[in-house]
Amino acid sequence: MEATQKKDGYEFSRILYIVEAALEYFVSIAVSTIYLAKLTEYIGFSDSLTGILSSFVSLGCGFQMIAIFLANKKPVKRWVTILHILSQVMFAVLYIVPLFDFSKEIKTVIFVIMLLGAHIINNVVNAPKINWYMSLVDDKKRGRFTANKEIISLLGGMAFSYFMGIVFDHFEGAGNIKGAFIVGGITIFVLMMLHSATLIFAKEKQSENSEKTTVGVQLKSLLKDKTLFKVVLISVLWNVANYVSTPFMGTYQTKELAFTTSFASIIVMASSLFRVFCSKPLGRFADKHSFTKMLIVCFIIEAVAFGINAFTNTSNGKVVYFIYQLLYCAGMAGINSSVINLIYDYVDAEQRTSALALKQTFAGFAGFFTTLLVSPLVSFIQANGNKVLGIPMYAQQLLALISCVLTIGLLVYMLTVIRKLKK
């Protein structure tokens, strides 16, 4: 099998997949967490609005349903590449919007349209692209391959995040934050060109099943699949637990905890490095035991992480938030790959693109509307002098506690329902 793997003609394409994932990860870093908070703070957005914008990554996932209607549009390489270019150009424009000589209202409209549009387009192509690349990987080695892919992304992301942190701190120190925005926009544009090259030069495996199934038939088949919906519910419940608190952590770092951009980048680097060390063992564990058992381990770690973050405040922030971020990233080392690989465990090859899209659609909308629902709570607590029932507490502390409780509920679901499923 090993010899076949080395001589199947897709070795270089698998390498390009690893590079592609890393470059896409760099772009996501540049338009999320503390960097997104810097952009929105300059324009004048509130913390609750920034939290909602941060959850656009989840709302964008909701539009992966469109991918179901494109599942039969083969080959996928051309249209995936074109749409990826468009989405990343829109991400680059985010760094230009603060430089416009427009009113705050017009800047807000342009910023929201660019951010939401980029996430929607990015997610429309996500399921077909994943299915394209993962079809080049041996099913028996998916756990190790996805772990290696994630390790490269994380190591590169550490360096990239550190670079961005230095750039922002340098220009902010010089009183020229606009200079940081210009560098950020140019950086994303360069990443876009490199990312496009990885898509252009990668091969696409021809489908062994030449018979095309209509969208209606595919949807009907998927919607009748009870096992698939039990698996999809994992992603839905996780996004609810996750998006209660994480979209508000960018402003928490920049405002209440008063982290510098470079210190926030150091936290990202250290937690990413810890995630690297966790990825390989978790990948081997999944290949040996199952992705279900690995998810149970990861959700236990996440429950502990959220519980610890509930105690983060201005007096202990640099230590406690750092511990939270380490544990959070350790859990994420297995979650992202598991929720995708579970689809490959329980869905036929011809329906995987549609199943992935369906999973991301439900999970994406769940995450976004969860953030939307808790945003008024953040504003209320802040307007009430950061008190909950008379107890001094930042809004983000309460949200972290809620995330902890919801993750424990997800663990119960994994142990009582998912463990009993058969492939």
DODRENLO-150221 format. One record per residue (C-alpha): residue number from 0; residue in one letter; z, y negated, x. Coordinates in steps of 0.25 Angstrom, whole numbers, plus 5000, padded with zeros to 4 digits. Example, Ala and Ser with C-alpha at 12.3 -4.5 7.8 and 13.67 -1.06 7.14 Angstrom:
! DODRENLO-150221
resi 0; resn A; Z 5031; Y 5018; X 5049 .
resi 1; resn S; Z 5029; Y 5004; X 5055 .
! end
This chain:
! DODRENLO-150221
resi 0; resn M; Z 5000; Y 5000; X 5000 .
resi 1; resn E; Z 5003; Y 4991; X 5011 .
resi 2; resn A; Z 4990; Y 4993; X 5018 .
resi 3; resn T; Z 4983; Y 4990; X 5005 .
resi 4; resn Q; Z 4991; Y 4977; X 5003 .
resi 5; resn K; Z 4986; Y 4972; X 5016 .
resi 6; resn K; Z 4972; Y 4975; X 5014 .
resi 7; resn D; Z 4969; Y 4971; X 5000 .
resi 8; resn G; Z 4963; Y 4958; X 5003 .
resi 9; resn Y; Z 4973; Y 4949; X 4997 .
resi 10; resn E; Z 4982; Y 4948; X 5009 .
resi 11; resn F; Z 4978; Y 4933; X 5011 .
resi 12; resn S; Z 4979; Y 4930; X 4997 .
resi 13; resn R; Z 4993; Y 4935; X 4996 .
resi 14; resn I; Z 4996; Y 4926; X 5008 .
resi 15; resn L; Z 4990; Y 4914; X 5001 .
resi 16; resn Y; Z 4998; Y 4917; X 4988 .
resi 17; resn I; Z 5011; Y 4916; X 4997 .
resi 18; resn V; Z 5006; Y 4902; X 5002 .
resi 19; resn E; Z 5001; Y 4898; X 4989 .
resi 20; resn A; Z 5015; Y 4900; X 4983 .
resi 21; resn A; Z 5022; Y 4892; X 4994 .
resi 22; resn L; Z 5012; Y 4880; X 4993 .
resi 23; resn E; Z 5015; Y 4880; X 4978 .
resi 24; resn Y; Z 5030; Y 4881; X 4980 .
resi 25; resn F; Z 5029; Y 4869; X 4989 .
resi 26; resn V; Z 5022; Y 4861; X 4978 .
resi 27; resn S; Z 5033; Y 4865; X 4968 .
resi 28; resn I; Z 5044; Y 4860; X 4978 .
resi 29; resn A; Z 5037; Y 4847; X 4979 .
resi 30; resn V; Z 5037; Y 4844; X 4964 .
resi 31; resn S; Z 5051; Y 4850; X 4960 .
resi 32; resn T; Z 5066; Y 4848; X 4962 .
resi 33; resn I; Z 5070; Y 4837; X 4971 .
resi 34; resn Y; Z 5056; Y 4832; X 4974 .
resi 35; resn L; Z 5052; Y 4831; X 4959 .
resi 36; resn A; Z 5066; Y 4824; X 4957 .
resi 37; resn K; Z 5062; Y 4814; X 4968 .
resi 38; resn L; Z 5049; Y 4811; X 4960 .
resi 39; resn T; Z 5055; Y 4810; X 4947 .
resi 40; resn E; Z 5067; Y 4801; X 4952 .
resi 41; resn Y; Z 5057; Y 4791; X 4958 .
resi 42; resn I; Z 5049; Y 4790; X 4945 .
resi 43; resn G; Z 5063; Y 4789; X 4937 .
resi 44; resn F; Z 5064; Y 4802; X 4929 .
resi 45; resn S; Z 5078; Y 4806; X 4924 .
resi 46; resn D; Z 5085; Y 4819; X 4929 .
resi 47; resn S; Z 5082; Y 4826; X 4916 .
resi 48; resn L; Z 5067; Y 4822; X 4916 .
resi 49; resn T; Z 5066; Y 4827; X 4930 .
resi 50; resn G; Z 5073; Y 4840; X 4926 .
resi 51; resn I; Z 5062; Y 4842; X 4915 .
resi 52; resn L; Z 5051; Y 4839; X 4925 .
resi 53; resn S; Z 5057; Y 4849; X 4935 .
resi 54; resn S; Z 5056; Y 4859; X 4924 .
resi 55; resn F; Z 5041; Y 4857; X 4922 .
resi 56; resn V; Z 5039; Y 4868; X 4932 .
resi 57; resn S; Z 5044; Y 4877; X 4921 .
resi 58; resn L; Z 5037; Y 4870; X 4910 .
resi 59; resn G; Z 5024; Y 4872; X 4918 .
resi 60; resn C; Z 5027; Y 4887; X 4918 .
resi 61; resn G; Z 5026; Y 4886; X 4903 .
resi 62; resn F; Z 5012; Y 4883; X 4904 .
resi 63; resn Q; Z 5009; Y 4896; X 4911 .
resi 64; resn M; Z 5005; Y 4902; X 4897 .
resi 65; resn I; Z 4991; Y 4895; X 4900 .
resi 66; resn A; Z 4989; Y 4905; X 4911 .
resi 67; resn I; Z 4989; Y 4916; X 4901 .
resi 68; resn F; Z 4976; Y 4910; X 4895 .
resi 69; resn L; Z 4970; Y 4909; X 4909 .
resi 70; resn A; Z 4974; Y 4923; X 4913 .
resi 71; resn N; Z 4960; Y 4929; X 4912 .
resi 72; resn K; Z 4954; Y 4917; X 4919 .
resi 73; resn K; Z 4950; Y 4925; X 4932 .
resi 74; resn P; Z 4949; Y 4922; X 4943 .
resi 75; resn V; Z 4962; Y 4913; X 4943 .
resi 76; resn K; Z 4960; Y 4908; X 4957 .
resi 77; resn R; Z 4951; Y 4896; X 4953 .
resi 78; resn W; Z 4958; Y 4890; X 4942 .
resi 79; resn V; Z 4972; Y 4893; X 4947 .
resi 80; resn T; Z 4968; Y 4885; X 4960 .
resi 81; resn I; Z 4963; Y 4873; X 4952 .
resi 82; resn L; Z 4975; Y 4872; X 4943 .
resi 83; resn H; Z 4984; Y 4873; X 4955 .
resi 84; resn I; Z 4978; Y 4862; X 4962 .
resi 85; resn L; Z 4979; Y 4853; X 4950 .
resi 86; resn S; Z 4993; Y 4856; X 4948 .
resi 87; resn Q; Z 4997; Y 4853; X 4962 .
resi 88; resn V; Z 4989; Y 4840; X 4962 .
resi 89; resn M; Z 4998; Y 4836; X 4950 .
resi 90; resn F; Z 5010; Y 4840; X 4958 .
resi 91; resn A; Z 5006; Y 4831; X 4969 .
resi 92; resn V; Z 5004; Y 4819; X 4959 .
resi 93; resn L; Z 5018; Y 4820; X 4956 .
resi 94; resn Y; Z 5021; Y 4813; X 4969 .
resi 95; resn I; Z 5011; Y 4802; X 4967 .
resi 96; resn V; Z 5016; Y 4798; X 4953 .
resi 97; resn P; Z 5029; Y 4791; X 4958 .
resi 98; resn L; Z 5019; Y 4782; X 4967 .
resi 99; resn F; Z 5011; Y 4778; X 4954 .
resi 100; resn D; Z 5013; Y 4763; X 4950 .
resi 101; resn F; Z 5016; Y 4767; X 4936 .
resi 102; resn S; Z 5027; Y 4766; X 4926 .
resi 103; resn K; Z 5038; Y 4776; X 4926 .
resi 104; resn E; Z 5033; Y 4781; X 4913 .
resi 105; resn I; Z 5019; Y 4783; X 4918 .
resi 106; resn K; Z 5024; Y 4790; X 4930 .
resi 107; resn T; Z 5033; Y 4799; X 4922 .
resi 108; resn V; Z 5021; Y 4804; X 4913 .
resi 109; resn I; Z 5012; Y 4806; X 4925 .
resi 110; resn F; Z 5023; Y 4814; X 4933 .
resi 111; resn V; Z 5026; Y 4823; X 4921 .
resi 112; resn I; Z 5012; Y 4826; X 4918 .
resi 113; resn M; Z 5009; Y 4829; X 4933 .
resi 114; resn L; Z 5021; Y 4838; X 4934 .
resi 115; resn L; Z 5020; Y 4845; X 4921 .
resi 116; resn G; Z 5005; Y 4847; X 4923 .
resi 117; resn A; Z 5006; Y 4852; X 4937 .
resi 118; resn H; Z 5016; Y 4862; X 4933 .
resi 119; resn I; Z 5008; Y 4867; X 4920 .
resi 120; resn I; Z 4996; Y 4869; X 4929 .
resi 121; resn N; Z 5003; Y 4876; X 4940 .
resi 122; resn N; Z 5009; Y 4886; X 4930 .
resi 123; resn V; Z 4996; Y 4888; X 4923 .
resi 124; resn V; Z 4991; Y 4894; X 4936 .
resi 125; resn N; Z 5004; Y 4901; X 4940 .
resi 126; resn A; Z 5003; Y 4914; X 4933 .
resi 127; resn P; Z 4988; Y 4917; X 4936 .
resi 128; resn K; Z 4990; Y 4913; X 4951 .
resi 129; resn I; Z 5003; Y 4922; X 4952 .
resi 130; resn N; Z 4995; Y 4934; X 4946 .
resi 131; resn W; Z 4983; Y 4931; X 4955 .
resi 132; resn Y; Z 4992; Y 4931; X 4967 .
resi 133; resn M; Z 5001; Y 4942; X 4963 .
resi 134; resn S; Z 4990; Y 4951; X 4960 .
resi 135; resn L; Z 4987; Y 4952; X 4975 .
resi 136; resn V; Z 5001; Y 4957; X 4978 .
resi 137; resn D; Z 5005; Y 4972; X 4978 .
resi 138; resn D; Z 5015; Y 4974; X 4966 .
resi 139; resn K; Z 5024; Y 4982; X 4975 .
resi 140; resn K; Z 5026; Y 4970; X 4984 .
resi 141; resn R; Z 5027; Y 4959; X 4974 .
resi 142; resn G; Z 5042; Y 4956; X 4976 .
resi 143; resn R; Z 5040; Y 4955; X 4992 .
resi 144; resn F; Z 5028; Y 4947; X 4991 .
resi 145; resn T; Z 5033; Y 4937; X 4981 .
resi 146; resn A; Z 5046; Y 4936; X 4990 .
resi 147; resn N; Z 5037; Y 4933; X 5002 .
resi 148; resn K; Z 5029; Y 4923; X 4994 .
resi 149; resn E; Z 5042; Y 4916; X 4990 .
resi 150; resn I; Z 5048; Y 4916; X 5004 .
resi 151; resn I; Z 5036; Y 4909; X 5010 .
resi 152; resn S; Z 5036; Y 4898; X 4998 .
resi 153; resn L; Z 5051; Y 4896; X 5000 .
resi 154; resn L; Z 5050; Y 4895; X 5016 .
resi 155; resn G; Z 5039; Y 4885; X 5014 .
resi 156; resn G; Z 5046; Y 4878; X 5003 .
resi 157; resn M; Z 5058; Y 4875; X 5012 .
resi 158; resn A; Z 5049; Y 4868; X 5022 .
resi 159; resn F; Z 5041; Y 4861; X 5011 .
resi 160; resn S; Z 5054; Y 4856; X 5004 .
resi 161; resn Y; Z 5060; Y 4851; X 5017 .
resi 162; resn F; Z 5048; Y 4844; X 5020 .
resi 163; resn M; Z 5048; Y 4837; X 5006 .
resi 164; resn G; Z 5063; Y 4834; X 5008 .
resi 165; resn I; Z 5060; Y 4827; X 5021 .
resi 166; resn V; Z 5049; Y 4819; X 5016 .
resi 167; resn F; Z 5057; Y 4814; X 5004 .
resi 168; resn D; Z 5069; Y 4811; X 5012 .
resi 169; resn H; Z 5061; Y 4803; X 5022 .
resi 170; resn F; Z 5053; Y 4794; X 5012 .
resi 171; resn E; Z 5066; Y 4792; X 5003 .
resi 172; resn G; Z 5074; Y 4788; X 5016 .
resi 173; resn A; Z 5063; Y 4778; X 5019 .
resi 174; resn G; Z 5063; Y 4773; X 5005 .
resi 175; resn N; Z 5049; Y 4778; X 5002 .
resi 176; resn I; Z 5050; Y 4789; X 4992 .
resi 177; resn K; Z 5035; Y 4787; X 4988 .
resi 178; resn G; Z 5031; Y 4792; X 5002 .
resi 179; resn A; Z 5038; Y 4805; X 4999 .
resi 180; resn F; Z 5030; Y 4806; X 4986 .
resi 181; resn I; Z 5017; Y 4804; X 4993 .
resi 182; resn V; Z 5020; Y 4815; X 5004 .
resi 183; resn G; Z 5024; Y 4824; X 4992 .
resi 184; resn G; Z 5011; Y 4822; X 4985 .
resi 185; resn I; Z 5003; Y 4824; X 4997 .
resi 186; resn T; Z 5011; Y 4836; X 5000 .
resi 187; resn I; Z 5008; Y 4843; X 4987 .
resi 188; resn F; Z 4993; Y 4839; X 4988 .
resi 189; resn V; Z 4992; Y 4847; X 5001 .
resi 190; resn L; Z 5000; Y 4858; X 4996 .
resi 191; resn M; Z 4990; Y 4859; X 4984 .
resi 192; resn M; Z 4978; Y 4860; X 4994 .
resi 193; resn L; Z 4985; Y 4871; X 5002 .
resi 194; resn H; Z 4989; Y 4878; X 4989 .
resi 195; resn S; Z 4975; Y 4878; X 4984 .
resi 196; resn A; Z 4970; Y 4884; X 4996 .
resi 197; resn T; Z 4979; Y 4896; X 4994 .
resi 198; resn L; Z 4973; Y 4898; X 4980 .
resi 199; resn I; Z 4959; Y 4897; X 4984 .
resi 200; resn F; Z 4959; Y 4907; X 4996 .
resi 201; resn A; Z 4968; Y 4917; X 4989 .
resi 202; resn K; Z 4960; Y 4929; X 4982 .
resi 203; resn E; Z 4961; Y 4933; X 4968 .
resi 204; resn K; Z 4962; Y 4948; X 4964 .
resi 205; resn Q; Z 4952; Y 4952; X 4953 .
resi 206; resn S; Z 4958; Y 4957; X 4941 .
resi 207; resn E; Z 4957; Y 4973; X 4940 .
resi 208; resn N; Z 4956; Y 4971; X 4925 .
resi 209; resn S; Z 4943; Y 4964; X 4921 .
resi 210; resn E; Z 4946; Y 4965; X 4906 .
resi 211; resn K; Z 4951; Y 4951; X 4901 .
resi 212; resn T; Z 4962; Y 4950; X 4891 .
resi 213; resn T; Z 4962; Y 4939; X 4881 .
resi 214; resn V; Z 4974; Y 4929; X 4881 .
resi 215; resn G; Z 4978; Y 4933; X 4867 .
resi 216; resn V; Z 4979; Y 4948; X 4871 .
resi 217; resn Q; Z 4987; Y 4945; X 4884 .
resi 218; resn L; Z 4997; Y 4936; X 4876 .
resi 219; resn K; Z 4998; Y 4946; X 4865 .
resi 220; resn S; Z 5001; Y 4957; X 4875 .
resi 221; resn L; Z 5011; Y 4948; X 4883 .
resi 222; resn L; Z 5018; Y 4943; X 4871 .
resi 223; resn K; Z 5020; Y 4958; X 4866 .
resi 224; resn D; Z 5026; Y 4962; X 4880 .
resi 225; resn K; Z 5041; Y 4962; X 4877 .
resi 226; resn T; Z 5044; Y 4966; X 4892 .
resi 227; resn L; Z 5036; Y 4954; X 4897 .
resi 228; resn F; Z 5044; Y 4945; X 4888 .
resi 229; resn K; Z 5057; Y 4950; X 4893 .
resi 230; resn V; Z 5053; Y 4947; X 4907 .
resi 231; resn V; Z 5047; Y 4934; X 4904 .
resi 232; resn L; Z 5061; Y 4930; X 4898 .
resi 233; resn I; Z 5067; Y 4931; X 4912 .
resi 234; resn S; Z 5059; Y 4919; X 4916 .
resi 235; resn V; Z 5062; Y 4912; X 4903 .
resi 236; resn L; Z 5077; Y 4914; X 4905 .
resi 237; resn W; Z 5077; Y 4910; X 4919 .
resi 238; resn N; Z 5069; Y 4897; X 4917 .
resi 239; resn V; Z 5079; Y 4893; X 4907 .
resi 240; resn A; Z 5090; Y 4896; X 4916 .
resi 241; resn N; Z 5083; Y 4889; X 4928 .
resi 242; resn Y; Z 5078; Y 4877; X 4921 .
resi 243; resn V; Z 5091; Y 4873; X 4915 .
resi 244; resn S; Z 5095; Y 4868; X 4928 .
resi 245; resn T; Z 5085; Y 4868; X 4940 .
resi 246; resn P; Z 5076; Y 4857; X 4935 .
resi 247; resn F; Z 5087; Y 4847; X 4936 .
resi 248; resn M; Z 5091; Y 4851; X 4951 .
resi 249; resn G; Z 5081; Y 4842; X 4957 .
resi 250; resn T; Z 5088; Y 4829; X 4951 .
resi 251; resn Y; Z 5102; Y 4835; X 4954 .
resi 252; resn Q; Z 5099; Y 4836; X 4969 .
resi 253; resn T; Z 5093; Y 4822; X 4970 .
resi 254; resn K; Z 5103; Y 4815; X 4961 .
resi 255; resn E; Z 5117; Y 4821; X 4958 .
resi 256; resn L; Z 5117; Y 4829; X 4971 .
resi 257; resn A; Z 5110; Y 4818; X 4979 .
resi 258; resn F; Z 5103; Y 4828; X 4988 .
resi 259; resn T; Z 5093; Y 4822; X 4998 .
resi 260; resn T; Z 5078; Y 4828; X 4997 .
resi 261; resn S; Z 5080; Y 4834; X 5011 .
resi 262; resn F; Z 5093; Y 4841; X 5007 .
resi 263; resn A; Z 5087; Y 4846; X 4994 .
resi 264; resn S; Z 5076; Y 4851; X 5002 .
resi 265; resn I; Z 5086; Y 4858; X 5012 .
resi 266; resn I; Z 5092; Y 4865; X 5000 .
resi 267; resn V; Z 5078; Y 4870; X 4995 .
resi 268; resn M; Z 5075; Y 4875; X 5009 .
resi 269; resn A; Z 5088; Y 4882; X 5011 .
resi 270; resn S; Z 5087; Y 4888; X 4997 .
resi 271; resn S; Z 5073; Y 4892; X 4999 .
resi 272; resn L; Z 5076; Y 4899; X 5012 .
resi 273; resn F; Z 5087; Y 4907; X 5005 .
resi 274; resn R; Z 5077; Y 4910; X 4994 .
resi 275; resn V; Z 5068; Y 4916; X 5005 .
resi 276; resn F; Z 5079; Y 4925; X 5010 .
resi 277; resn C; Z 5081; Y 4930; X 4996 .
resi 278; resn S; Z 5066; Y 4932; X 4992 .
resi 279; resn K; Z 5063; Y 4944; X 5001 .
resi 280; resn P; Z 5075; Y 4952; X 4997 .
resi 281; resn L; Z 5073; Y 4949; X 4982 .
resi 282; resn G; Z 5059; Y 4953; X 4983 .
resi 283; resn R; Z 5062; Y 4966; X 4990 .
resi 284; resn F; Z 5073; Y 4968; X 4980 .
resi 285; resn A; Z 5063; Y 4966; X 4968 .
resi 286; resn D; Z 5053; Y 4976; X 4974 .
resi 287; resn K; Z 5063; Y 4986; X 4976 .
resi 288; resn H; Z 5071; Y 4985; X 4963 .
resi 289; resn S; Z 5064; Y 4976; X 4953 .
resi 290; resn F; Z 5062; Y 4961; X 4950 .
resi 291; resn T; Z 5071; Y 4962; X 4938 .
resi 292; resn K; Z 5083; Y 4966; X 4947 .
resi 293; resn M; Z 5079; Y 4955; X 4957 .
resi 294; resn L; Z 5079; Y 4944; X 4945 .
resi 295; resn I; Z 5093; Y 4949; X 4941 .
resi 296; resn V; Z 5098; Y 4946; X 4955 .
resi 297; resn C; Z 5091; Y 4933; X 4956 .
resi 298; resn F; Z 5096; Y 4928; X 4942 .
resi 299; resn I; Z 5110; Y 4931; X 4947 .
resi 300; resn I; Z 5108; Y 4922; X 4959 .
resi 301; resn E; Z 5103; Y 4911; X 4950 .
resi 302; resn A; Z 5115; Y 4912; X 4940 .
resi 303; resn V; Z 5124; Y 4910; X 4952 .
resi 304; resn A; Z 5115; Y 4899; X 4958 .
resi 305; resn F; Z 5116; Y 4891; X 4945 .
resi 306; resn G; Z 5131; Y 4893; X 4943 .
resi 307; resn I; Z 5133; Y 4887; X 4957 .
resi 308; resn N; Z 5124; Y 4875; X 4954 .
resi 309; resn A; Z 5133; Y 4872; X 4942 .
resi 310; resn F; Z 5143; Y 4868; X 4952 .
resi 311; resn T; Z 5134; Y 4858; X 4960 .
resi 312; resn N; Z 5138; Y 4844; X 4960 .
resi 313; resn T; Z 5138; Y 4832; X 4970 .
resi 314; resn S; Z 5150; Y 4836; X 4978 .
resi 315; resn N; Z 5145; Y 4850; X 4981 .
resi 316; resn G; Z 5130; Y 4849; X 4979 .
resi 317; resn K; Z 5124; Y 4851; X 4993 .
resi 318; resn V; Z 5132; Y 4864; X 4994 .
resi 319; resn V; Z 5132; Y 4870; X 4979 .
resi 320; resn Y; Z 5118; Y 4866; X 4976 .
resi 321; resn F; Z 5113; Y 4872; X 4989 .
resi 322; resn I; Z 5120; Y 4885; X 4985 .
resi 323; resn Y; Z 5114; Y 4885; X 4971 .
resi 324; resn Q; Z 5100; Y 4882; X 4977 .
resi 325; resn L; Z 5101; Y 4894; X 4987 .
resi 326; resn L; Z 5105; Y 4903; X 4976 .
resi 327; resn Y; Z 5095; Y 4898; X 4966 .
resi 328; resn C; Z 5084; Y 4900; X 4976 .
resi 329; resn A; Z 5089; Y 4914; X 4980 .
resi 330; resn G; Z 5087; Y 4918; X 4965 .
resi 331; resn M; Z 5074; Y 4912; X 4964 .
resi 332; resn A; Z 5069; Y 4920; X 4975 .
resi 333; resn G; Z 5068; Y 4932; X 4966 .
resi 334; resn I; Z 5066; Y 4925; X 4952 .
resi 335; resn N; Z 5052; Y 4919; X 4954 .
resi 336; resn S; Z 5046; Y 4932; X 4959 .
resi 337; resn S; Z 5053; Y 4941; X 4949 .
resi 338; resn V; Z 5049; Y 4934; X 4936 .
resi 339; resn I; Z 5035; Y 4935; X 4941 .
resi 340; resn N; Z 5035; Y 4949; X 4946 .
resi 341; resn L; Z 5042; Y 4954; X 4933 .
resi 342; resn I; Z 5029; Y 4951; X 4926 .
resi 343; resn Y; Z 5022; Y 4959; X 4936 .
resi 344; resn D; Z 5032; Y 4971; X 4933 .
resi 345; resn Y; Z 5030; Y 4970; X 4918 .
resi 346; resn V; Z 5016; Y 4965; X 4915 .
resi 347; resn D; Z 5002; Y 4971; X 4917 .
resi 348; resn A; Z 4993; Y 4965; X 4928 .
resi 349; resn E; Z 4983; Y 4959; X 4918 .
resi 350; resn Q; Z 4994; Y 4951; X 4910 .
resi 351; resn R; Z 5002; Y 4946; X 4922 .
resi 352; resn T; Z 4996; Y 4932; X 4922 .
resi 353; resn S; Z 4999; Y 4930; X 4908 .
resi 354; resn A; Z 5013; Y 4936; X 4909 .
resi 355; resn L; Z 5017; Y 4927; X 4920 .
resi 356; resn A; Z 5011; Y 4915; X 4912 .
resi 357; resn L; Z 5019; Y 4919; X 4900 .
resi 358; resn K; Z 5032; Y 4921; X 4908 .
resi 359; resn Q; Z 5030; Y 4907; X 4914 .
resi 360; resn T; Z 5027; Y 4901; X 4901 .
resi 361; resn F; Z 5039; Y 4905; X 4894 .
resi 362; resn A; Z 5048; Y 4903; X 4906 .
resi 363; resn G; Z 5042; Y 4889; X 4909 .
resi 364; resn F; Z 5044; Y 4884; X 4896 .
resi 365; resn A; Z 5058; Y 4889; X 4895 .
resi 366; resn G; Z 5062; Y 4882; X 4908 .
resi 367; resn F; Z 5056; Y 4869; X 4905 .
resi 368; resn F; Z 5062; Y 4868; X 4891 .
resi 369; resn T; Z 5075; Y 4872; X 4896 .
resi 370; resn T; Z 5075; Y 4860; X 4906 .
resi 371; resn L; Z 5070; Y 4851; X 4895 .
resi 372; resn L; Z 5082; Y 4856; X 4886 .
resi 373; resn V; Z 5093; Y 4853; X 4897 .
resi 374; resn S; Z 5087; Y 4840; X 4902 .
resi 375; resn P; Z 5095; Y 4832; X 4891 .
resi 376; resn L; Z 5107; Y 4839; X 4895 .
resi 377; resn V; Z 5105; Y 4834; X 4909 .
resi 378; resn S; Z 5103; Y 4820; X 4904 .
resi 379; resn F; Z 5116; Y 4821; X 4895 .
resi 380; resn I; Z 5125; Y 4826; X 4906 .
resi 381; resn Q; Z 5120; Y 4815; X 4916 .
resi 382; resn A; Z 5122; Y 4804; X 4905 .
resi 383; resn N; Z 5136; Y 4809; X 4902 .
resi 384; resn G; Z 5140; Y 4807; X 4916 .
resi 385; resn N; Z 5137; Y 4821; X 4921 .
resi 386; resn K; Z 5148; Y 4827; X 4913 .
resi 387; resn V; Z 5147; Y 4840; X 4904 .
resi 388; resn L; Z 5158; Y 4841; X 4893 .
resi 389; resn G; Z 5166; Y 4831; X 4902 .
resi 390; resn I; Z 5165; Y 4839; X 4914 .
resi 391; resn P; Z 5158; Y 4832; X 4926 .
resi 392; resn M; Z 5145; Y 4840; X 4928 .
resi 393; resn Y; Z 5131; Y 4837; X 4932 .
resi 394; resn A; Z 5120; Y 4841; X 4922 .
resi 395; resn Q; Z 5114; Y 4851; X 4933 .
resi 396; resn Q; Z 5127; Y 4858; X 4934 .
resi 397; resn L; Z 5128; Y 4861; X 4920 .
resi 398; resn L; Z 5113; Y 4865; X 4920 .
resi 399; resn A; Z 5116; Y 4875; X 4932 .
resi 400; resn L; Z 5127; Y 4881; X 4924 .
resi 401; resn I; Z 5118; Y 4883; X 4912 .
resi 402; resn S; Z 5107; Y 4890; X 4921 .
resi 403; resn C; Z 5118; Y 4899; X 4927 .
resi 404; resn V; Z 5122; Y 4904; X 4913 .
resi 405; resn L; Z 5107; Y 4906; X 4909 .
resi 406; resn T; Z 5104; Y 4914; X 4921 .
resi 407; resn I; Z 5116; Y 4923; X 4918 .
resi 408; resn G; Z 5110; Y 4925; X 4905 .
resi 409; resn L; Z 5096; Y 4928; X 4911 .
resi 410; resn L; Z 5103; Y 4939; X 4920 .
resi 411; resn V; Z 5109; Y 4945; X 4908 .
resi 412; resn Y; Z 5095; Y 4946; X 4902 .
resi 413; resn M; Z 5089; Y 4952; X 4915 .
resi 414; resn L; Z 5100; Y 4963; X 4915 .
resi 415; resn T; Z 5100; Y 4967; X 4901 .
resi 416; resn V; Z 5085; Y 4966; X 4898 .
resi 417; resn I; Z 5076; Y 4965; X 4910 .
resi 418; resn R; Z 5082; Y 4976; X 4918 .
resi 419; resn K; Z 5079; Y 4986; X 4907 .
resi 420; resn L; Z 5064; Y 4983; X 4907 .
resi 421; resn K; Z 5054; Y 4993; X 4913 .
resi 422; resn K; Z 5042; Y 4989; X 4920 .
! end
